[in-house]
Amino acid sequence: MLQQQPVTIQEKYQDRLEEEFAPTEMGIHTIEQVLIRTIYHEGLHLSAIQAIKRQLDSKAGRN
């Protein structure tokens, strides 16, 4: 599903990036801004997951 995600996003939103809606509490008011914020946020999750995996791998290697 993650590999298909860029294609799905492009198909659904490529012509709507500047479409506006009522601003969120963060001041986000276009689809483009939502996508930028989402990609940044996903990167934070990925970083945390990788750190947890490194810890688990290092503990497993000591046993």
Contacts in CASP RR format, 6 or more apart in sequence:
PFRMAT RR
TARGET T0000
AUTHOR 0000-0000-0000
METHOD contacts of the structure
MODEL  1
MLQQQPVTIQEKYQDRLEEEFAPTEMGIHTIEQVLIRTIYHEGLHLSAIQ
AIKRQLDSKAGRN
9 35 0 8 1.000
13 31 0 8 1.000
13 35 0 8 1.000
16 31 0 8 1.000
17 30 0 8 1.000
17 31 0 8 1.000
17 32 0 8 1.000
17 35 0 8 1.000
18 30 0 8 1.000
18 31 0 8 1.000
18 32 0 8 1.000
19 30 0 8 1.000
19 31 0 8 1.000
20 29 0 8 1.000
20 30 0 8 1.000
21 29 0 8 1.000
21 30 0 8 1.000
22 29 0 8 1.000
23 29 0 8 1.000
26 37 0 8 1.000
27 33 0 8 1.000
28 34 0 8 1.000
28 37 0 8 1.000
END
